[in-house]
Amino acid sequence: MAVKRSRINPVSSKRMALNRERKKFREDILRIRIMCEARIAGCTMTPTDVHEIKTRARGGSIIDPENVLALCRHCHHFITVEPAWSQEMGFTVHSWAGDAEMAAAKRARHSFVYGGTQVEDDNGDWEFEGEWDDD
C-alpha cells in the first residue's frame, strides 16, 4: 500500500516579499550595528543574528529597527534559553507590551549592558547616569 503524500503549501507571494525585505533589513542591521548589543558573559562581540524584542508571533514587526537587536550567536542563544531572565533584562517583551513597556525594556537593557543608573528628570523622562552611547 503506497503512502499518499500531500504537497507542502508554497509560500505566498506576500510572505515571499516580506522575507526578501527582511533579508535586506537583516543585512543592513548587521552592517550598521557592528557590536553585539547584549554583551552577556561569553559574548563574542561580533553580531551574526538579528533578535526581535517583541517577536512576530507576539505582534512585533520583523523590519522595525526599534524592535531588533544585533546579537552574537552566544548572546542570542542565552536570551532564547533563559526567557524569564531575558524579559527581566528587557531583551524580550510580552505580546501586550505597548510604548511604555518597550521604553522600560530599553531602559533595563541599557542598564544591564552599560551599567548606568536610571534617573528620572524634572519632566518625568528617564535618563542614565554613567557612560553609554545613545545611538
C-alpha positions as CSV (number, residue, x, y, z in Angstrom):
1,M,0.0,0.0,0.0
2,A,1.5,3.3,-1.1
3,V,1.5,6.2,1.3
4,K,-0.2,9.3,-0.1
5,R,1.9,12.4,0.4
6,S,0.4,15.8,0.1
7,R,2.3,18.7,-1.4
8,I,3.6,21.3,1.0
9,N,1.9,24.6,0.5
10,P,4.2,27.1,-1.2
11,V,5.0,30.4,0.5
12,S,2.5,33.1,-0.5
13,S,3.8,36.0,-2.7
14,K,3.1,38.4,0.2
15,R,5.2,36.3,2.6
16,M,8.0,36.0,0.0
17,A,8.1,39.8,-0.4
18,L,8.3,40.3,3.3
19,N,11.0,37.6,3.6
20,R,13.0,39.4,0.9
21,E,12.6,42.7,2.7
22,R,13.6,41.0,6.0
23,K,16.8,39.6,4.4
24,K,17.9,43.1,3.2
25,F,16.9,44.6,6.5
26,R,18.9,42.0,8.4
27,E,22.0,42.6,6.2
28,D,21.7,46.4,6.8
29,I,21.3,46.0,10.6
30,L,24.4,43.7,10.8
31,R,26.4,46.2,8.7
32,I,25.4,49.2,10.7
33,R,25.5,47.7,14.3
34,I,29.0,46.4,14.4
35,M,29.0,45.2,18.1
36,C,26.8,42.8,19.9
37,E,24.1,44.7,21.8
38,A,23.7,42.3,24.7
39,R,27.3,41.6,25.9
40,I,26.3,38.7,28.2
41,A,29.2,36.8,29.8
42,G,30.9,34.8,27.0
43,C,29.9,37.3,24.3
44,T,32.0,37.2,21.1
45,M,31.1,40.9,20.4
46,T,30.6,40.2,16.6
47,P,26.9,40.2,15.8
48,T,25.6,37.5,13.5
49,D,21.9,37.3,14.4
50,V,19.1,39.8,14.5
51,H,16.8,39.3,17.5
52,E,13.3,40.6,17.8
53,I,12.5,42.1,21.1
54,K,8.7,41.7,20.5
55,T,8.5,38.6,18.3
56,R,6.4,38.4,15.1
57,A,4.2,35.8,16.9
58,R,3.6,38.4,19.6
59,G,2.6,41.1,17.2
60,G,6.1,42.7,16.7
61,S,7.5,43.9,13.4
62,I,10.4,41.9,11.9
63,I,11.5,45.0,9.9
64,D,11.3,47.7,12.6
65,P,14.8,48.9,13.7
66,E,13.5,49.8,17.2
67,N,12.3,46.2,17.6
68,V,15.5,44.4,16.8
69,L,19.0,43.9,18.3
70,A,22.1,42.8,16.6
71,L,23.5,39.9,18.7
72,C,26.3,37.4,18.6
73,R,25.2,33.7,18.4
74,H,26.2,33.1,22.1
75,C,24.1,36.0,23.4
76,H,21.1,35.2,21.2
77,H,21.2,31.6,22.4
78,F,21.3,32.6,26.0
79,I,18.4,35.0,25.6
80,T,16.4,32.3,23.9
81,V,17.0,29.6,26.5
82,E,16.5,32.0,29.5
83,P,13.1,33.6,28.8
84,A,12.4,34.8,32.3
85,W,15.9,36.5,32.6
86,S,15.7,38.0,29.1
87,Q,12.3,39.5,29.9
88,E,13.5,40.9,33.2
89,M,16.6,42.4,31.4
90,G,14.5,43.9,28.6
91,F,15.7,41.6,25.8
92,T,12.1,40.3,25.2
93,V,8.6,41.6,26.0
94,H,5.1,40.2,26.2
95,S,2.6,40.5,23.4
96,W,0.7,43.2,25.3
97,A,3.7,45.5,25.6
98,G,2.9,49.0,24.4
99,D,5.1,52.0,24.1
100,A,5.6,52.4,27.9
101,E,6.7,48.7,28.3
102,M,9.0,48.9,25.3
103,A,10.6,52.1,26.8
104,A,11.0,50.3,30.1
105,A,12.6,47.3,28.4
106,K,15.0,49.6,26.6
107,R,16.0,51.2,30.0
108,A,16.5,47.8,31.5
109,R,18.7,46.7,28.6
110,H,20.8,49.8,28.6
111,S,21.2,49.5,32.4
112,F,22.3,45.8,32.1
113,V,24.7,46.4,29.1
114,Y,26.2,49.7,30.1
115,G,25.9,49.6,33.8
116,G,24.3,53.1,34.1
117,T,21.8,54.1,36.8
118,Q,18.4,55.2,35.7
119,V,17.2,58.5,37.0
120,E,14.0,60.5,36.3
121,D,14.4,64.1,35.3
122,D,12.1,67.0,36.2
123,N,9.9,66.3,33.1
124,G,9.3,62.7,34.1
125,D,11.6,61.4,31.4
126,W,14.2,58.7,32.1
127,E,17.9,59.4,31.7
128,F,21.0,57.4,32.5
129,E,23.9,58.4,34.7
130,G,27.1,56.6,33.6
131,E,28.9,56.2,30.3
132,W,26.9,54.8,27.4
133,D,26.2,55.8,23.9
134,D,22.6,56.6,22.9
135,D,22.8,55.6,19.2
